[in-house]
């Protein structure tokens, strides 16, 4: 196996300017802030559940029940928890719909404007949802649902835009390791959200929302004034122009072309000091690109499992093991640490192999064992953190690769030369389909006669996650836990192998 020349001579770093570094950091932290605000909601679920039930203000046994329960949403913590799961579901569905729309908008409008608008507007919605309503002691189910639907639509502007900007600045050479490292932005955002929430949770959950919303709004302002969406904005050649002058020492990772040197650099590059305006690719054309549907379906299965950890891991640790909410928030960070290492290392290996699918298939096979292992985690924080990190490595790593590096590969393949405005649309399709899968997983957890507290009991919680990759989320007896073979994993691998045959 030939070692790619870009790693042999250390040319990967030498080809980047300070503009590349600034773009990398701005897009990295912009999406980290978006994910931090999402993670805050997951980290304060226990506090919200208590606040929404009568026991929160039942400080006097002499106070009539009708008085101290009239201003609260739910008669019990179980019903409050069920509603929190409903909010997760409607957020994911609105987020999925928004991703399809935001990808199309991002390819037609200035990516900087779309991204900054989404960040600032989402920050305001989060502030109203978690802080203002608590300050006013105004609790209303309809308002919470409406705000969270709007938040999902606004948050969806983030990922297609940041991936498109990164795709404009970083070519296919070394894309696996660059995007593998960069895709850690979601995990870093989760860690940031957990740290911010746990640091102010003692003052009230509303301050956790306040801090993350304020930081996210400030980040949106910085993006509006500081982000360069493409090298052409400052007179530099685009990545397509640079790649046409490089030696074709290795085949592209996703390509159907036989001779890359014959490709015409006729889109979005600077010629004679002018920028050629191109027409964006349609949604249907983007869906028909080789590999888009296959990887989208694979990501739907994978994100279903990944987001079950994202939404419910702190809640599970707090309720099952009896750990304090702040401690559970901090311990859940190890899942994201594993995802960061997994995404970077697996991206590097895929660059060396010059193929993505085999690396993903192997990781997903090992993910089954990691889920089984975590389902048997004892009540020990050190062992739990270790098993959590291993699980994050094999689940979060592939998730980061599909949503970033592979989306960039799909949106930059040679079949769409002549229309560079496809990357945001393709990214929206892949991530949107994945979010639909995650939303279906959350919705199935809320089916009638299925209590959330039962779903997340230690006897079947992580066995259920394993069977989520079989698209079945019903409770099973302890004696049958973990014995079913995962059809979902096989479906993911079949999708990856199918797309690999297109190359």
Buried (B, 14 or more C-beta within 10 A) or exposed (E): EEEBEBBEEEBBEEBBEEBBEBBBEBBBBBBBBBBBBBBBBBBBBBBBBBBBBBBBBEEEEEEEEEEBBEEBBBEEBBBBBBBBBBBBBBBBBBBBBBBBBBBBBBBEBEBBBBBBBBBBBBBBBBBBBBBBBBEEEEBEEEEBBBBBBBBBBBBBBBBBBBBBBBBBBBBBBBBBBBBBBBBBBBBBBBBBBBBBBBBBBEEBBBBBBBBBBBBBBBBBEBBBEEBBBBBBBEEBBBBBBBBBEBEEEBEBBBBEBEEBEEBEBBBBBBEEEEBBEBEBBBBEBBBEBBBBBBBBBBBBBBBBBBBBBBBBBBBBBBBBBEBEBBBBBBBBBBBBBBBBBBBBBBBBBBBBBBBBBBBBBBBBBBBBEBBBBBBEBEEEBEEBBBBBBBBBBBBBBBBBBBBBBBBBBBBBBBBBBBBBBBBBBBBBBBBBBBBBBBBBBBBBBBEEEBBBEBBBBBBBBBBBBBBBBBBBBEBBEEEEBBEBEBBBBBBBBBBBBBBBEEB
